[in-house]
Amino acid sequence: MERETGGAPLAQLMLGRTEDGGAFGGLRLGESFNPIIRGHL
């Protein structure tokens, strides 16, 4: 349950676990990861 750390959402995205931190994780990480998250979704 580490979503406010900034590294948790990224790791989850890499693992492919965008259940409750895909869009939020992207917006929190920055617009740089936006395309990556959109592709995963």
N, C-alpha and C positions, 0 to 999 in steps of 0.2 A: 504494500500500500504506500509506495513512495511516488506520488504523482507531482508533488510540488517541488521535487528535487531538480527536475529538468532532465535528469539522465534516465529516470525510470521510463517515461513515455517513449523516449528514443529507443531504448533497448526493447521495449514491448513492440514497437513498430517493426524493428529489425526481425523480431521473432515472428511477427505476423499476428500479434494479439491486439488488434485494434477494436476491442469490444466497447470500452468506455474511456478511451483516451486517444482516439484517432484525430478527430478534428480539433479537440482541445489541445492535444499534445502538439499538433502542428502550429496552432496559433500561439501557443506558449513558447515553443522553441523558436519560432520566427517564420517569416514568409519564405525563407530559404528552403525549408523542409515542406512547405505547402504542396508543391508539385509531387513530392515523394508520397506524402500521405494521401493525396487525391488519387494517385495511381494505385495505392494499396486498397483504398476504399472502392 
